[in-house]
Amino acid sequence: MNDDLPEEDRVHTLPHSDEDVARAGHVPDTPQTRAPSYRLAFTDREFLLREELRSVRLQLELLKPQMIMDEYGIESTVVMFGGARIPSPDGIRTARTTALAELSEYYEQARLFAHRMTERSLAAKGREFVICTGGGPGVMEAGNKGAAEAGGVSIGLGIVLPFEQAPNAYVTPDLCFNFHYFAVRKMHFLMRARAVTVFPGGFGTLDELFETLTLIQTGRMARIPILLFGAAFWDGIINWQALADAGTISQSDLELIRYVETAEDAVQIIDSWPKPDF
């Protein structure tokens, strides 16, 4: 079989899709050939963007990053969730609030953590423990920056938002993705995850954290380290024990999360965690 061969070396009995497109363009110019109905379906943008094609667009958004990461040889990732508004130490003066300025220490911890994990990734030929962020500013930038400084690659899973800017400059270009569907993006965050780190953040960070916890709690995902940076921040916004006391979660569910303060704390927990049996 030739399934393991590169695409360009495989034997094809049917023409490549590029050839099909070229052939479709070599037709007489008539009212019939100019009609939208005559276009090849996979080249017809208006058709692909129809409401009825939503399921196809969802599938394409799942497939594209999956195929590219498979081709890149990425087997596992370390996910870094965290706020886009947390400034770097150099950007404290422009922070919106005093509290955000104080949280800048986690930018540095995120950078150091990504650097350390990328060193482990490089030891595994860049296939394991690849840093994966949301590709934006703040904590995400720190993660991609740390990976780049260590000489490795990192993933950026961006999302189209009305107020967001371009991906940060440290994401590996070949691994910089753009999503429309939040649900598909969150799947890609977790499909290869060997650990999830969560830094202080806002609604998006909380959404990602609780999605991850729910999947593990319900057995839809293997248990992996869920490491929350900054006990004071998290205890100030979420009363975990109150959830258990109310009975809305089990006392044992509190064991799904671990607090850490430094990059070294997080690395030690990940290093000691047994490899999941997927």
PyRosetta script that sets phi, psi and omega in degrees:
from pyrosetta import init, pose_from_sequence

init()
pose = pose_from_sequence("MNDDLPEEDRVHTLPHSDEDVARAGHVPDTPQTRAPSYRLAFTDREFLLREELRSVRLQLELLKPQMIMDEYGIESTVVMFGGARIPSPDGIRTARTTALAELSEYYEQARLFAHRMTERSLAAKGREFVICTGGGPGVMEAGNKGAAEAGGVSIGLGIVLPFEQAPNAYVTPDLCFNFHYFAVRKMHFLMRARAVTVFPGGFGTLDELFETLTLIQTGRMARIPILLFGAAFWDGIINWQALADAGTISQSDLELIRYVETAEDAVQIIDSWPKPDF")
pose.set_psi(1, 153.0)
pose.set_omega(1, -178.1)
pose.set_phi(2, -110.5)
pose.set_psi(2, 20.5)
pose.set_omega(2, -176.6)
pose.set_phi(3, -65.6)
pose.set_psi(3, -26.8)
pose.set_omega(3, -177.7)
pose.set_phi(4, -86.7)
pose.set_psi(4, -3.2)
pose.set_omega(4, 179.8)
pose.set_phi(5, -79.1)
pose.set_psi(5, 152.4)
pose.set_omega(5, 172.2)
pose.set_phi(6, -58.0)
pose.set_psi(6, 151.7)
pose.set_omega(6, -176.3)
pose.set_phi(7, -52.8)
pose.set_psi(7, -42.1)
pose.set_omega(7, -175.6)
pose.set_phi(8, -69.4)
pose.set_psi(8, -16.7)
pose.set_omega(8, -178.0)
pose.set_phi(9, -100.8)
pose.set_psi(9, -1.6)
pose.set_omega(9, -178.5)
pose.set_phi(10, -79.3)
pose.set_psi(10, 151.6)
pose.set_omega(10, 177.6)
pose.set_phi(11, -87.6)
pose.set_psi(11, 125.1)
pose.set_omega(11, 179.9)
pose.set_phi(12, -120.3)
pose.set_psi(12, 128.8)
pose.set_omega(12, 176.3)
pose.set_phi(13, -88.5)
pose.set_psi(13, -19.2)
pose.set_omega(13, 176.9)
pose.set_phi(14, -104.6)
pose.set_psi(14, 152.4)
pose.set_omega(14, -179.2)
pose.set_phi(15, -64.9)
pose.set_psi(15, 152.5)
pose.set_omega(15, 175.6)
pose.set_phi(16, -67.2)
pose.set_psi(16, 153.7)
pose.set_omega(16, -178.0)
pose.set_phi(17, -60.1)
pose.set_psi(17, -31.4)
pose.set_omega(17, 175.7)
pose.set_phi(18, -60.1)
pose.set_psi(18, -39.1)
pose.set_omega(18, 178.1)
pose.set_phi(19, -67.3)
pose.set_psi(19, -38.3)
pose.set_omega(19, 178.0)
pose.set_phi(20, -61.1)
pose.set_psi(20, -42.0)
pose.set_omega(20, 179.0)
pose.set_phi(21, -63.8)
pose.set_psi(21, -43.4)
pose.set_omega(21, -179.9)
pose.set_phi(22, -62.4)
pose.set_psi(22, -42.2)
pose.set_omega(22, 180.0)
pose.set_phi(23, -64.9)
pose.set_psi(23, -37.9)
pose.set_omega(23, -179.4)
pose.set_phi(24, -65.7)
pose.set_psi(24, -23.4)
pose.set_omega(24, 179.5)
pose.set_phi(25, -83.7)
pose.set_psi(25, -15.0)
pose.set_omega(25, -177.9)
pose.set_phi(26, -95.5)
pose.set_psi(26, 65.1)
pose.set_omega(26, 179.9)
pose.set_phi(27, -132.6)
pose.set_psi(27, 158.5)
pose.set_omega(27, 177.3)
pose.set_phi(28, -60.3)
pose.set_psi(28, 146.9)
pose.set_omega(28, 178.9)
pose.set_phi(29, -85.4)
pose.set_psi(29, 103.5)
pose.set_omega(29, -178.3)
pose.set_phi(30, -132.9)
pose.set_psi(30, 165.9)
pose.set_omega(30, 175.3)
pose.set_phi(31, -56.1)
pose.set_psi(31, -33.3)
pose.set_omega(31, -179.4)
pose.set_phi(32, -70.1)
pose.set_psi(32, -44.7)
pose.set_omega(32, -177.6)
pose.set_phi(33, -73.4)
pose.set_psi(33, -20.1)
pose.set_omega(33, 177.9)
pose.set_phi(34, -84.5)
pose.set_psi(34, -11.4)
pose.set_omega(34, -177.9)
pose.set_phi(35, -71.1)
pose.set_psi(35, 141.6)
pose.set_omega(35, 178.9)
pose.set_phi(36, -55.1)
pose.set_psi(36, -33.2)
pose.set_omega(36, -178.0)
pose.set_phi(37, -62.8)
pose.set_psi(37, -22.0)
pose.set_omega(37, -175.9)
pose.set_phi(38, -83.0)
pose.set_psi(38, -17.4)
pose.set_omega(38, -177.3)
pose.set_phi(39, -64.0)
pose.set_psi(39, 146.1)
pose.set_omega(39, 170.8)
pose.set_phi(40, -61.5)
pose.set_psi(40, 134.8)
pose.set_omega(40, -173.3)
pose.set_phi(41, -57.6)
pose.set_psi(41, -39.7)
pose.set_omega(41, -175.2)
pose.set_phi(42, -80.1)
pose.set_psi(42, -2.5)
pose.set_omega(42, 173.6)
pose.set_phi(43, -110.6)
pose.set_psi(43, 0.9)
pose.set_omega(43, -174.7)
pose.set_phi(44, -93.6)
pose.set_psi(44, 98.7)
pose.set_omega(44, -175.9)
pose.set_phi(45, -62.9)
pose.set_psi(45, -42.8)
pose.set_omega(45, -179.5)
pose.set_phi(46, -61.5)
pose.set_psi(46, -37.5)
pose.set_omega(46, 178.5)
pose.set_phi(47, -67.9)
pose.set_psi(47, -45.5)
pose.set_omega(47, -177.8)
pose.set_phi(48, -64.4)
pose.set_psi(48, -24.6)
pose.set_omega(48, -178.5)
pose.set_phi(49, -94.1)
pose.set_psi(49, 6.8)
pose.set_omega(49, 177.7)
pose.set_phi(50, -68.5)
pose.set_psi(50, 153.8)
pose.set_omega(50, -179.1)
pose.set_phi(51, -57.2)
pose.set_psi(51, -38.5)
pose.set_omega(51, -177.5)
pose.set_phi(52, -66.7)
pose.set_psi(52, -16.4)
pose.set_omega(52, -177.8)
pose.set_phi(53, -95.2)
pose.set_psi(53, 11.1)
pose.set_omega(53, -179.0)
pose.set_phi(54, -55.9)
pose.set_psi(54, -42.3)
pose.set_omega(54, -178.4)
pose.set_phi(55, -63.3)
pose.set_psi(55, -34.5)
pose.set_omega(55, 177.8)
pose.set_phi(56, -68.9)
pose.set_psi(56, -41.4)
pose.set_omega(56, 179.1)
pose.set_phi(57, -65.3)
pose.set_psi(57, -37.6)
pose.set_omega(57, 175.3)
pose.set_phi(58, -60.6)
pose.set_psi(58, -43.5)
pose.set_omega(58, -179.5)
pose.set_phi(59, -64.8)
pose.set_psi(59, -42.2)
pose.set_omega(59, 179.0)
pose.set_phi(60, -62.9)
pose.set_psi(60, -39.1)
pose.set_omega(60, -179.0)
pose.set_phi(61, -70.1)
pose.set_psi(61, -27.4)
pose.set_omega(61, 174.2)
pose.set_phi(62, -76.1)
pose.set_psi(62, -41.4)
pose.set_omega(62, -173.7)
pose.set_phi(63, -72.4)
pose.set_psi(63, -42.4)
pose.set_omega(63, -172.7)
pose.set_phi(64, -58.6)
pose.set_psi(64, -55.5)
pose.set_omega(64, 178.4)
pose.set_phi(65, -63.1)
pose.set_psi(65, -36.7)
pose.set_omega(65, 179.6)
pose.set_phi(66, -58.8)
pose.set_psi(66, -47.9)
pose.set_omega(66, -177.8)
pose.set_phi(67, -66.4)
pose.set_psi(67, -41.6)
pose.set_omega(67, -178.5)
pose.set_phi(68, -66.7)
pose.set_psi(68, -43.2)
pose.set_omega(68, 179.0)
pose.set_phi(69, -67.5)
pose.set_psi(69, -35.1)
pose.set_omega(69, 175.2)
pose.set_phi(70, -62.8)
pose.set_psi(70, -44.7)
pose.set_omega(70, 179.3)
pose.set_phi(71, -64.3)
pose.set_psi(71, -30.4)
pose.set_omega(71, 178.0)
pose.set_phi(72, -76.8)
pose.set_psi(72, -13.5)
pose.set_omega(72, 178.5)
pose.set_phi(73, 83.9)
pose.set_psi(73, 17.9)
pose.set_omega(73, -178.3)
pose.set_phi(74, -78.5)
pose.set_psi(74, 122.0)
pose.set_omega(74, -177.3)
pose.set_phi(75, -104.2)
pose.set_psi(75, -32.2)
pose.set_omega(75, 178.5)
pose.set_phi(76, -149.0)
pose.set_psi(76, 158.2)
pose.set_omega(76, -177.8)
pose.set_phi(77, -132.7)
pose.set_psi(77, 162.6)
pose.set_omega(77, 168.1)
pose.set_phi(78, -118.1)
pose.set_psi(78, 117.3)
pose.set_omega(78, -172.8)
pose.set_phi(79, -90.2)
pose.set_psi(79, 139.9)
pose.set_omega(79, 178.0)
pose.set_phi(80, -125.2)
pose.set_psi(80, 107.2)
pose.set_omega(80, 173.5)
pose.set_phi(81, -97.6)
pose.set_psi(81, 149.4)
pose.set_omega(81, 177.2)
pose.set_phi(82, 168.1)
pose.set_psi(82, 167.3)
pose.set_omega(82, -171.8)
pose.set_phi(83, -68.4)
pose.set_psi(83, 137.9)
pose.set_omega(83, 176.2)
pose.set_phi(84, -72.9)
pose.set_psi(84, -19.2)
pose.set_omega(84, -173.8)
pose.set_phi(85, -94.1)
pose.set_psi(85, -4.4)
pose.set_omega(85, -179.7)
pose.set_phi(86, -72.3)
pose.set_psi(86, 123.1)
pose.set_omega(86, -173.7)
pose.set_phi(87, -82.5)
pose.set_psi(87, 156.8)
pose.set_omega(87, 169.0)
pose.set_phi(88, -71.8)
pose.set_psi(88, 162.4)
pose.set_omega(88, 177.2)
pose.set_phi(89, -54.4)
pose.set_psi(89, -30.7)
pose.set_omega(89, 179.3)
pose.set_phi(90, -76.1)
pose.set_psi(90, -16.2)
pose.set_omega(90, -175.7)
pose.set_phi(91, -106.9)
pose.set_psi(91, 14.3)
pose.set_omega(91, -177.2)
pose.set_phi(92, -58.1)
pose.set_psi(92, -37.9)
pose.set_omega(92, -176.0)
pose.set_phi(93, -62.5)
pose.set_psi(93, -25.2)
pose.set_omega(93, -178.0)
pose.set_phi(94, -99.6)
pose.set_psi(94, 5.5)
pose.set_omega(94, 179.6)
pose.set_phi(95, -61.8)
pose.set_psi(95, 143.5)
pose.set_omega(95, -176.5)
pose.set_phi(96, -67.2)
pose.set_psi(96, -32.2)
pose.set_omega(96, -177.6)
pose.set_phi(97, -138.1)
pose.set_psi(97, 162.9)
pose.set_omega(97, 175.4)
pose.set_phi(98, -63.0)
pose.set_psi(98, -38.1)
pose.set_omega(98, -179.8)
pose.set_phi(99, -62.5)
pose.set_psi(99, -41.2)
pose.set_omega(99, 177.5)
pose.set_phi(100, -63.7)
pose.set_psi(100, -40.6)
pose.set_omega(100, 178.3)
pose.set_phi(101, -59.8)
pose.set_psi(101, -40.1)
pose.set_omega(101, -179.9)
pose.set_phi(102, -69.1)
pose.set_psi(102, -27.4)
pose.set_omega(102, 179.6)
pose.set_phi(103, -78.6)
pose.set_psi(103, -2.5)
pose.set_omega(103, -179.2)
pose.set_phi(104, -61.6)
pose.set_psi(104, -20.4)
pose.set_omega(104, 178.4)
pose.set_phi(105, -60.4)
pose.set_psi(105, -28.3)
pose.set_omega(105, -178.7)
pose.set_phi(106, -77.9)
pose.set_psi(106, -21.0)
pose.set_omega(106, 170.6)
pose.set_phi(107, -60.6)
pose.set_psi(107, -46.5)
pose.set_omega(107, -178.3)
pose.set_phi(108, -67.8)
pose.set_psi(108, -39.8)
pose.set_omega(108, 178.0)
pose.set_phi(109, -65.5)
pose.set_psi(109, -36.6)
pose.set_omega(109, 177.1)
pose.set_phi(110, -64.0)
pose.set_psi(110, -42.1)
pose.set_omega(110, 178.9)
pose.set_phi(111, -63.6)
pose.set_psi(111, -45.2)
pose.set_omega(111, -179.6)
pose.set_phi(112, -64.6)
pose.set_psi(112, -41.4)
pose.set_omega(112, 179.4)
pose.set_phi(113, -62.1)
pose.set_psi(113, -47.0)
pose.set_omega(113, -179.8)
pose.set_phi(114, -62.3)
pose.set_psi(114, -37.1)
pose.set_omega(114, 178.4)
pose.set_phi(115, -62.6)
pose.set_psi(115, -46.8)
pose.set_omega(115, -178.4)
pose.set_phi(116, -64.6)
pose.set_psi(116, -44.2)
pose.set_omega(116, -178.8)
pose.set_phi(117, -68.4)
pose.set_psi(117, -32.3)
pose.set_omega(117, 178.3)
pose.set_phi(118, -69.9)
pose.set_psi(118, -32.3)
pose.set_omega(118, 173.4)
pose.set_phi(119, -60.1)
pose.set_psi(119, -39.8)
pose.set_omega(119, 176.0)
pose.set_phi(120, -68.1)
pose.set_psi(120, -36.6)
pose.set_omega(120, 178.3)
pose.set_phi(121, -63.0)
pose.set_psi(121, -43.1)
pose.set_omega(121, -179.9)
pose.set_phi(122, -63.9)
pose.set_psi(122, -34.3)
pose.set_omega(122, 177.0)
pose.set_phi(123, -66.2)
pose.set_psi(123, -23.2)
pose.set_omega(123, 177.3)
pose.set_phi(124, -101.0)
pose.set_psi(124, 27.3)
pose.set_omega(124, 178.0)
pose.set_phi(125, 62.4)
pose.set_psi(125, 26.6)
pose.set_omega(125, 175.6)
pose.set_phi(126, 72.7)
pose.set_psi(126, 15.3)
pose.set_omega(126, -177.9)
pose.set_phi(127, -98.9)
pose.set_psi(127, -28.9)
pose.set_omega(127, -177.3)
pose.set_phi(128, -110.3)
pose.set_psi(128, 155.1)
pose.set_omega(128, 174.0)
pose.set_phi(129, 55.6)
pose.set_psi(129, 38.8)
pose.set_omega(129, 178.6)
pose.set_phi(130, -78.2)
pose.set_psi(130, 130.1)
pose.set_omega(130, -178.6)
pose.set_phi(131, -65.9)
pose.set_psi(131, 133.7)
pose.set_omega(131, 180.0)
pose.set_phi(132, -131.9)
pose.set_psi(132, 120.6)
pose.set_omega(132, 179.2)
pose.set_phi(133, -125.4)
pose.set_psi(133, -179.9)
pose.set_omega(133, 175.6)
pose.set_phi(134, -80.3)
pose.set_psi(134, -0.2)
pose.set_omega(134, 172.5)
pose.set_phi(135, 79.8)
pose.set_psi(135, 0.4)
pose.set_omega(135, -176.2)
pose.set_phi(136, -98.4)
pose.set_psi(136, -155.0)
pose.set_omega(136, -179.0)
pose.set_phi(137, -84.2)
pose.set_psi(137, -170.3)
pose.set_omega(137, 175.7)
pose.set_phi(138, 66.0)
pose.set_psi(138, -133.7)
pose.set_omega(138, -179.6)
pose.set_phi(139, -58.6)
pose.set_psi(139, -36.7)
pose.set_omega(139, 179.9)
pose.set_phi(140, -61.9)
pose.set_psi(140, -45.6)
pose.set_omega(140, 177.3)
pose.set_phi(141, -59.7)
pose.set_psi(141, -42.9)
pose.set_omega(141, -179.4)
pose.set_phi(142, -59.9)
pose.set_psi(142, -41.0)
pose.set_omega(142, 179.3)
pose.set_phi(143, -64.7)
pose.set_psi(143, -48.3)
pose.set_omega(143, 178.9)
pose.set_phi(144, -65.3)
pose.set_psi(144, -34.4)
pose.set_omega(144, 178.8)
pose.set_phi(145, -65.8)
pose.set_psi(145, -45.4)
pose.set_omega(145, 179.4)
pose.set_phi(146, -60.5)
pose.set_psi(146, -40.1)
pose.set_omega(146, 178.4)
pose.set_phi(147, -64.8)
pose.set_psi(147, -42.4)
pose.set_omega(147, 179.5)
pose.set_phi(148, -64.8)
pose.set_psi(148, -39.7)
pose.set_omega(148, 180.0)
pose.set_phi(149, -65.6)
pose.set_psi(149, -28.1)
pose.set_omega(149, 177.8)
pose.set_phi(150, -81.2)
pose.set_psi(150, -6.8)
pose.set_omega(150, 178.9)
pose.set_phi(151, 88.6)
pose.set_psi(151, 15.6)
pose.set_omega(151, -179.2)
pose.set_phi(152, -111.9)
pose.set_psi(152, -177.5)
pose.set_omega(152, 178.1)
pose.set_phi(153, -96.5)
pose.set_psi(153, 163.8)
pose.set_omega(153, 174.3)
pose.set_phi(154, -152.0)
pose.set_psi(154, 157.3)
pose.set_omega(154, -175.3)
pose.set_phi(155, -103.4)
pose.set_psi(155, 143.3)
pose.set_omega(155, 172.8)
pose.set_phi(156, -127.4)
pose.set_psi(156, 116.6)
pose.set_omega(156, 179.5)
pose.set_phi(157, -103.2)
pose.set_psi(157, 87.7)
pose.set_omega(157, -177.2)
pose.set_phi(158, -78.8)
pose.set_psi(158, 166.7)
pose.set_omega(158, 179.5)
pose.set_phi(159, -139.9)
pose.set_psi(159, 140.9)
pose.set_omega(159, 179.3)
pose.set_phi(160, -74.0)
pose.set_psi(160, 117.9)
pose.set_omega(160, 178.6)
pose.set_phi(161, -131.1)
pose.set_psi(161, 153.7)
pose.set_omega(161, -178.0)
pose.set_phi(162, -69.8)
pose.set_psi(162, -17.3)
pose.set_omega(162, -174.5)
pose.set_phi(163, -122.2)
pose.set_psi(163, 7.9)
pose.set_omega(163, -174.5)
pose.set_phi(164, -91.6)
pose.set_psi(164, 154.1)
pose.set_omega(164, 179.6)
pose.set_phi(165, -101.2)
pose.set_psi(165, -169.6)
pose.set_omega(165, -178.7)
pose.set_phi(166, -67.9)
pose.set_psi(166, 162.3)
pose.set_omega(166, 177.2)
pose.set_phi(167, -57.6)
pose.set_psi(167, 152.8)
pose.set_omega(167, 177.5)
pose.set_phi(168, -65.9)
pose.set_psi(168, 158.9)
pose.set_omega(168, -170.3)
pose.set_phi(169, -73.6)
pose.set_psi(169, -4.5)
pose.set_omega(169, -172.9)
pose.set_phi(170, -103.4)
pose.set_psi(170, -7.6)
pose.set_omega(170, 176.4)
pose.set_phi(171, -66.2)
pose.set_psi(171, 137.9)
pose.set_omega(171, 174.4)
pose.set_phi(172, -62.8)
pose.set_psi(172, 120.7)
pose.set_omega(172, -173.7)
pose.set_phi(173, -53.0)
pose.set_psi(173, -41.1)
pose.set_omega(173, -178.5)
pose.set_phi(174, -69.2)
pose.set_psi(174, -12.6)
pose.set_omega(174, -178.2)
pose.set_phi(175, -119.3)
pose.set_psi(175, 27.1)
pose.set_omega(175, 179.5)
pose.set_phi(176, -103.7)
pose.set_psi(176, 112.9)
pose.set_omega(176, -173.8)
pose.set_phi(177, -114.6)
pose.set_psi(177, 157.7)
pose.set_omega(177, 179.1)
pose.set_phi(178, -130.0)
pose.set_psi(178, 128.2)
pose.set_omega(178, -175.6)
pose.set_phi(179, -117.1)
pose.set_psi(179, 151.2)
pose.set_omega(179, 168.5)
pose.set_phi(180, -101.5)
pose.set_psi(180, -39.0)
pose.set_omega(180, -174.2)
pose.set_phi(181, -94.4)
pose.set_psi(181, 117.0)
pose.set_omega(181, 178.8)
pose.set_phi(182, -57.8)
pose.set_psi(182, -41.1)
pose.set_omega(182, -175.5)
pose.set_phi(183, -62.0)
pose.set_psi(183, -42.9)
pose.set_omega(183, -179.5)
pose.set_phi(184, -68.6)
pose.set_psi(184, -39.5)
pose.set_omega(184, 177.2)
pose.set_phi(185, -59.6)
pose.set_psi(185, -44.5)
pose.set_omega(185, -179.7)
pose.set_phi(186, -66.0)
pose.set_psi(186, -32.8)
pose.set_omega(186, 174.9)
pose.set_phi(187, -61.0)
pose.set_psi(187, -43.3)
pose.set_omega(187, -179.5)
pose.set_phi(188, -68.8)
pose.set_psi(188, -29.5)
pose.set_omega(188, 174.3)
pose.set_phi(189, -59.7)
pose.set_psi(189, -38.3)
pose.set_omega(189, -168.5)
pose.set_phi(190, -104.4)
pose.set_psi(190, -13.9)
pose.set_omega(190, -175.3)
pose.set_phi(191, -60.6)
pose.set_psi(191, -33.7)
pose.set_omega(191, -178.4)
pose.set_phi(192, -114.5)
pose.set_psi(192, 6.3)
pose.set_omega(192, -169.4)
pose.set_phi(193, -68.9)
pose.set_psi(193, 130.6)
pose.set_omega(193, 171.4)
pose.set_phi(194, -102.3)
pose.set_psi(194, -15.2)
pose.set_omega(194, 176.3)
pose.set_phi(195, -162.5)
pose.set_psi(195, 151.4)
pose.set_omega(195, 176.8)
pose.set_phi(196, -127.1)
pose.set_psi(196, 123.9)
pose.set_omega(196, 175.2)
pose.set_phi(197, -109.7)
pose.set_psi(197, 138.5)
pose.set_omega(197, -175.9)
pose.set_phi(198, -127.8)
pose.set_psi(198, 115.6)
pose.set_omega(198, -179.9)
pose.set_phi(199, -98.5)
pose.set_psi(199, 164.6)
pose.set_omega(199, 178.2)
pose.set_phi(200, -50.7)
pose.set_psi(200, 138.4)
pose.set_omega(200, -179.1)
pose.set_phi(201, -167.1)
pose.set_psi(201, -168.1)
pose.set_omega(201, -175.6)
pose.set_phi(202, -109.6)
pose.set_psi(202, -145.4)
pose.set_omega(202, -175.6)
pose.set_phi(203, -57.1)
pose.set_psi(203, -43.9)
pose.set_omega(203, -178.0)
pose.set_phi(204, -62.0)
pose.set_psi(204, -43.0)
pose.set_omega(204, 179.0)
pose.set_phi(205, -64.2)
pose.set_psi(205, -43.0)
pose.set_omega(205, 178.8)
pose.set_phi(206, -64.0)
pose.set_psi(206, -40.4)
pose.set_omega(206, 178.1)
pose.set_phi(207, -59.5)
pose.set_psi(207, -46.7)
pose.set_omega(207, -178.8)
pose.set_phi(208, -65.7)
pose.set_psi(208, -40.6)
pose.set_omega(208, 178.8)
pose.set_phi(209, -62.5)
pose.set_psi(209, -50.5)
pose.set_omega(209, -175.5)
pose.set_phi(210, -70.7)
pose.set_psi(210, -31.5)
pose.set_omega(210, 173.8)
pose.set_phi(211, -60.6)
pose.set_psi(211, -45.3)
pose.set_omega(211, -179.5)
pose.set_phi(212, -64.0)
pose.set_psi(212, -46.5)
pose.set_omega(212, -179.8)
pose.set_phi(213, -61.5)
pose.set_psi(213, -39.6)
pose.set_omega(213, -179.6)
pose.set_phi(214, -64.5)
pose.set_psi(214, -42.3)
pose.set_omega(214, -180.0)
pose.set_phi(215, -63.8)
pose.set_psi(215, -39.7)
pose.set_omega(215, 179.2)
pose.set_phi(216, -72.6)
pose.set_psi(216, -43.8)
pose.set_omega(216, -179.1)
pose.set_phi(217, -58.2)
pose.set_psi(217, -37.5)
pose.set_omega(217, -176.3)
pose.set_phi(218, -92.3)
pose.set_psi(218, 5.0)
pose.set_omega(218, 177.0)
pose.set_phi(219, 75.5)
pose.set_psi(219, 14.7)
pose.set_omega(219, 178.8)
pose.set_phi(220, -85.2)
pose.set_psi(220, -5.4)
pose.set_omega(220, -177.6)
pose.set_phi(221, -148.0)
pose.set_psi(221, 142.8)
pose.set_omega(221, 178.2)
pose.set_phi(222, -62.4)
pose.set_psi(222, 148.9)
pose.set_omega(222, 178.5)
pose.set_phi(223, -73.9)
pose.set_psi(223, 127.6)
pose.set_omega(223, 177.8)
pose.set_phi(224, -132.9)
pose.set_psi(224, 166.2)
pose.set_omega(224, 178.2)
pose.set_phi(225, -61.9)
pose.set_psi(225, 128.5)
pose.set_omega(225, 171.7)
pose.set_phi(226, -115.1)
pose.set_psi(226, 104.9)
pose.set_omega(226, -169.4)
pose.set_phi(227, -112.0)
pose.set_psi(227, 117.9)
pose.set_omega(227, -178.9)
pose.set_phi(228, -100.3)
pose.set_psi(228, 117.3)
pose.set_omega(228, 178.2)
pose.set_phi(229, -82.2)
pose.set_psi(229, 124.3)
pose.set_omega(229, 173.3)
pose.set_phi(230, 96.6)
pose.set_psi(230, 79.6)
pose.set_omega(230, -177.4)
pose.set_phi(231, -58.8)
pose.set_psi(231, -40.5)
pose.set_omega(231, -177.2)
pose.set_phi(232, -62.0)
pose.set_psi(232, -41.2)
pose.set_omega(232, 178.8)
pose.set_phi(233, -63.6)
pose.set_psi(233, -50.7)
pose.set_omega(233, -174.0)
pose.set_phi(234, -68.7)
pose.set_psi(234, -39.8)
pose.set_omega(234, 177.6)
pose.set_phi(235, -66.6)
pose.set_psi(235, -24.7)
pose.set_omega(235, 179.5)
pose.set_phi(236, -77.3)
pose.set_psi(236, -21.3)
pose.set_omega(236, -177.0)
pose.set_phi(237, -112.9)
pose.set_psi(237, -20.1)
pose.set_omega(237, -178.4)
pose.set_phi(238, -134.9)
pose.set_psi(238, 124.9)
pose.set_omega(238, 174.6)
pose.set_phi(239, -96.2)
pose.set_psi(239, 86.4)
pose.set_omega(239, -176.4)
pose.set_phi(240, -60.4)
pose.set_psi(240, -42.7)
pose.set_omega(240, -177.3)
pose.set_phi(241, -64.0)
pose.set_psi(241, -33.4)
pose.set_omega(241, 178.4)
pose.set_phi(242, -62.5)
pose.set_psi(242, -34.9)
pose.set_omega(242, 176.8)
pose.set_phi(243, -63.9)
pose.set_psi(243, -42.9)
pose.set_omega(243, 179.0)
pose.set_phi(244, -68.3)
pose.set_psi(244, -41.6)
pose.set_omega(244, 179.9)
pose.set_phi(245, -62.5)
pose.set_psi(245, -35.9)
pose.set_omega(245, 179.2)
pose.set_phi(246, -75.3)
pose.set_psi(246, -14.6)
pose.set_omega(246, -179.4)
pose.set_phi(247, 84.8)
pose.set_psi(247, 6.3)
pose.set_omega(247, 179.7)
pose.set_phi(248, -77.5)
pose.set_psi(248, -19.0)
pose.set_omega(248, 168.1)
pose.set_phi(249, -134.8)
pose.set_psi(249, 164.8)
pose.set_omega(249, 177.5)
pose.set_phi(250, -84.0)
pose.set_psi(250, 154.2)
pose.set_omega(250, 176.6)
pose.set_phi(251, -57.8)
pose.set_psi(251, -35.9)
pose.set_omega(251, -179.6)
pose.set_phi(252, -67.4)
pose.set_psi(252, -21.4)
pose.set_omega(252, 179.2)
pose.set_phi(253, -65.3)
pose.set_psi(253, -24.4)
pose.set_omega(253, 179.4)
pose.set_phi(254, -66.0)
pose.set_psi(254, -19.5)
pose.set_omega(254, 179.9)
pose.set_phi(255, -76.8)
pose.set_psi(255, -7.4)
pose.set_omega(255, -179.4)
pose.set_phi(256, -72.5)
pose.set_psi(256, -19.3)
pose.set_omega(256, -177.8)
pose.set_phi(257, -116.5)
pose.set_psi(257, 150.6)
pose.set_omega(257, 174.9)
pose.set_phi(258, -131.9)
pose.set_psi(258, 137.4)
pose.set_omega(258, 175.2)
pose.set_phi(259, -87.5)
pose.set_psi(259, 140.1)
pose.set_omega(259, 172.4)
pose.set_phi(260, -137.4)
pose.set_psi(260, 158.4)
pose.set_omega(260, 179.1)
pose.set_phi(261, -115.6)
pose.set_psi(261, -28.3)
pose.set_omega(261, -174.7)
pose.set_phi(262, -128.9)
pose.set_psi(262, 163.5)
pose.set_omega(262, 176.4)
pose.set_phi(263, -58.8)
pose.set_psi(263, -39.3)
pose.set_omega(263, -178.9)
pose.set_phi(264, -63.6)
pose.set_psi(264, -40.5)
pose.set_omega(264, 176.7)
pose.set_phi(265, -56.5)
pose.set_psi(265, -46.5)
pose.set_omega(265, -176.8)
pose.set_phi(266, -67.0)
pose.set_psi(266, -42.5)
pose.set_omega(266, -179.4)
pose.set_phi(267, -61.7)
pose.set_psi(267, -41.6)
pose.set_omega(267, -179.4)
pose.set_phi(268, -62.1)
pose.set_psi(268, -42.0)
pose.set_omega(268, 179.6)
pose.set_phi(269, -65.9)
pose.set_psi(269, -43.7)
pose.set_omega(269, -179.7)
pose.set_phi(270, -64.5)
pose.set_psi(270, -40.3)
pose.set_omega(270, -179.8)
pose.set_phi(271, -64.4)
pose.set_psi(271, -31.4)
pose.set_omega(271, -177.2)
pose.set_phi(272, -92.0)
pose.set_psi(272, -3.2)
pose.set_omega(272, -175.9)
pose.set_phi(273, -80.9)
pose.set_psi(273, 132.0)
pose.set_omega(273, 178.5)
pose.set_phi(274, -65.5)
pose.set_psi(274, 142.6)
pose.set_omega(274, 179.7)
pose.set_phi(275, -64.0)
pose.set_psi(275, 129.1)
pose.set_omega(275, -177.7)
pose.set_phi(276, -65.4)
pose.set_psi(276, 147.2)
pose.set_omega(276, 178.7)
pose.set_phi(277, -96.3)
pose.set_psi(277, 85.5)
pose.set_omega(277, -176.0)
pose.set_phi(278, -75.6)
pose.dump_pdb("model.pdb")
